[in-house]
Amino acid sequence: MIEKGLCMRPRRQTFAASYIEATVRAFVNLSPVLDIEEREWIGSVLATYADATELSDDSRVKRAVGSVTSSGLLEANGGESAPYPVGHQKSPFDQTDLETLASQRTSVRWFTPERVPREVVDVGVATALQAPTACNRVPWHVRIFDDADSAQKVAALAMGTAGYLDSVRNVAVFVGDQSAYFDERDRHLIYIDASLASMSFVLSLQAAGVSSCCINWPDIPKRESKMAELLGLEAYERVIMLVAFGYADPTGLTPYSGKKSLDATRSYG
């Protein structure tokens, strides 16, 4: 929210006054347990906020800026992570390339035993982290199971996997985190954000020659309970979906899965 205020045109001298003190308190208290990227980002944003509100006469803003400045955290974490001009960014590929990649990605259920390097998986997760997320909360976590026994044990809890379970060598479980929100109205955001991230994940894998199959995870209490126990989930965590992945068995078949036409799914206005 603070970054949105910093990006507004025209930028106001006073903004975020209703929550800036709580934000600063949270940053000061949680700074020791934040990773360096988060600390530098928050510190950089708050430093920019302090400069932007220098002429504000709001007492809450003044107290918050004074508190975070005296803490020394702005100097210690002063990176270059504040809002910046978009400029003219040239894409390394065009729309046709992306459409081709998306078309190549199909639901593959038959995999070879060849191990997928963790470096490839990590690039997939790093790509998923670039997906849009409400208020930059990233309310999800990916549990990777890359040995056949564990992967099959996890995948067995999902419906519809029995027929190809023996072929599964790797499974990614996207887990939503409701503790990222303070209001009940936001309870659906974990599903939106994790779904956006999972699409980036599977496209990244596809670009590396790794096939995947998104596995549905319907809301069935008995299965939810079993998965929560198996993964050791907290009460505020919820499985969003599973993704089986690996190198495709070239002799295996994949459904054609014809899609609706463009005209049937698009309208303007």
N, C-alpha and C positions, 0 to 999 in steps of 0.2 A: 504494500500500500504506500509506503514512504517513497519507493522508487517511482511509482505511478505519479505521485505528487511532484517529484523532481522533474518528471518528463512533461508535465502539463504546460500548455501555452495559452495565455501567459502564466508563468509560475508565480504563485502567491507568496507574500512575505511570511504568512502564517498558514500552516497546514499540518495535519496529523496531530493537532494539539490534544485531542481527546485520548490518544493512546501512546504518545511519544514517551511519556514517563514510564509506563509499563514496559515499553519496548527496551528502553535503556536499562531498567532494572533487570530484565531478563537477560540482556546481553552481558551485563556485569557479572551476574550470578552464574551464568552458564558458560561463560568464556573458557574456563579451564577444561571443560569437557567437549567443546566444539572442535571439529577438525580444522586444520589451518585454512582450507579453502573457505569454509563458512565464516571463520573469524575475520579473514581479510575482506570478504565481501561485505559483511555487516559493518565492520569498522570503516570501510571505504564509503559506504552509503551514509552512515551517520556523520562522517566527516564532511561529506558534501552537503548533508542536511544542515549541519551547523553553519556552514558558510552561507547557504541559501536563506536561512532564517535569521541572519545576523541582525537585521533591523526589526525583527518581530518584537512587539511589546506584550506578547502573551506570557504570563508568568509561568505557565506550565512548560512552554517551549524553553524559556530561559533556564528554568530549573533542570530540565532534562539535558540540555546542551552543557550546562555547567557541570552536571554530575558525570556525564560521559567524558568530558574533557579532562576533568580532574582525576579520573580513574587511570589515565595513561594508556587506555586501550586504543585510542585513535592513532597515537604515534606508533604503538607496537604492531598494529595491524593495518597500517595505511597502505593498502595495495591500490591497484588500478581497476577496481571492480565496480565503479559507480556508473550511472547511466552515461551513454556515449552516443555520438551521431551514427546513424545507420550507414550513411554514405551509399556508394554504389558498389554493391557486392556482386561480382560475376560468378555465377554457378559453374562448377567444373563439369557439369553435364546438363543436358536439356530435358525437357518434359518427356520426350520419346524414350530416352534412356531409362528414366524412372518408371515409366509405364511398362517398358519391357521387363524390368526387374520385378515389378509387382505381378506381371503376368506369368513370369517363370516360377514364382512362389506358389506352390500348390500344397495341399495337405498330404504329405508323405508319411506313410505308416510302416514302411519296410526299410530298415537301415542295415548297413554293414557293421561289423564289429569294430571298425577303425575308430580310434579315439579322436575326439575333437579337441585340439589344443585349447587349454584354458585361456591363452592369449586371444584366441578368436572369440571365445565366449565373452571375455572381458570387454573387447571392443564393442560387442553387441550390447552389453549393459551400458557402456559409456555412451553409445548412440541413443539408447533408450532414455538416458538422463537428459538429453537435449529436447525431449518431447515437451509440449506445453503442459503446465501444471498450475492449478489455481493458486494464486498468491505465492508461487514458487515453493510450495510446501513439500513437494515430492513425497506424497503420503503412501509410498509403497516400498517394498523390499523384494529382492529376487533371491529365492533359495535355489541353488543349483545342485542337482544330484547327478554326478557324472560317472558313477559306477553302476553297472547293470543291476546289481541286487537292490541297491537303494532306489534307483530310478523306477524299477518295476514295482517295488513295494508301494511307492508313492502313487504311481500311475494306476495301480490296481484299485485305488479308492475312488477313481473317477468312473463314471458310467461310459460304456461303449468301448472300453479298451481291451476287453478280454480276448478278442480275436487276433490282436497283433501285439499283445503285451510282451511276448518272448523276444520281439524284435527291438523293443525300446532299450536304448543304452544310456540316454540322457534325458533329464526332465528339468525344466525351469518352472518354479512355482512363484507366481506373482501374488504377493501378500499385501493387502491394504492395511493401513494404520489409521484407525479412527482417532487416536490420541493427537493427531495433527490439527484437530479442530475443537473449538470450544462451544459450537452451537449445533444443535440437532439438525438445523436446516441444511447443513453441509454433508450430511451422512452419505449422500450418493457420490460425492466427488472422488472417493477412492476408486470407484468403478470406472469413472470417466478417465481419470489421470492414468491409472494402471493400464487401461485399454489402449490409450494413445501410446504409452511407452512400449507395450508389447508389440505393437505394429512396427515400430522402429527397430525393436530387437530382432524380429524375424526377418525383416528386410536386410538388416546388417548381416545376419547369418547367411541369407541367400546370396548376398554379394560375395561372401567368402566361400561359396560352394557348399554350404551346409543347409540341408533341408530341414523342414519343421512341420509340425502339426499342432495347431491350437486345439486344446482339449477343453470342452465345455465343463463348467463347474456349476451345476444348478443348485438352488437353495434347498438342500435336503438335510434337515437337522442331524440325522443319524450319521451321515457322511461328513458333515461339518465337524461333528464331535470327534469322529475317528481321525480326521486329518489334523485337527487341532492337537490331539493327543500325540500323534506321530511326529509332528513338527515342533511340539512344545510351544504352541502359540499362546500369546497373552489374550486376555478377555477382549481387548480392544483391537485385536488383529483378525483379519478375515481373508480367506483365500479368494482371489478374484478369478484366476484361471491357471491352467497348466499348459506348458508348451513342451512337447516331445521334440527332440532335435538330434541330428546326426547326419552322417553321409548316406545318401540314398542308395539303396540296393538297386542297381540298374535293371534288374529283372523284375522288380516289383511294379505293380500297376498303381496308378493314382486316379481318382475320379476326375472326369472331365469338368464337372461342376459348372455347367453353362450359366453365365451371368445374365441378368436383365439388361436390356438395351439402354443406351444413354438417354434416349427420349422417354423411356419409361421411368427413369429415376431422377431426371433433372427438369426443373422448371425455373423460369426467371420471373421474379415479382410475385 
